Amino acid sequence: MSGKNIAIGVVVALAAAGAAYGAGRLQGNAKVEDAERRAAAASSASANAVTNANVFVDIERGKVARLEARRRLHLAIVALDEKNFGIAQDHLGAARSQLAGAKGADSELQKLGSELEAFKIPTADDVTEPRKKILEWCKRLDALMPPG
């Protein structure tokens, strides 16, 4: 074997090794880019899922606040029947606070909250009129919260 043939063999071997290295590098980069693309898509999907979950939680908290307001109106009627005027007024105030804190409250709920805030239970033996008024608010709130 001559020196020329050895040199050609070395050059060919180096060229083959370089080509193999370059091909491996390209494949590796393609896989890394693909993995980064999938990670970015998963991250975006995860962020969307979190946003959707937060929206759902806000909606459910609003429902819970309206249900708690409705419960407080009922407790106000019970307290009124027992002639516990201060406790009944406290329940009305708590119901108003629940309605004010409910996210997504529409104008009708805000109007109901304003009426609750303005209403003062008179201390009298006859509780028919205040009871009717609170019962009317219960019915209005029930109509604003359809089942489902």
Secondary structure, DSSP 8 states (H G I E B T S, - for coil): --HHHHHHHHHHHHHHHHHHHHHHHHHHHHHHHHHHHHHHHHHHHHHHHHHHHHHHHHHHHHHHHHHHHHHHHHHHHHHHHTT-HHHHHHHHHHHHHHHHH-TT--HHHHHHHHHHHH------S--HHHHHHHHHHHHHHHHHS---
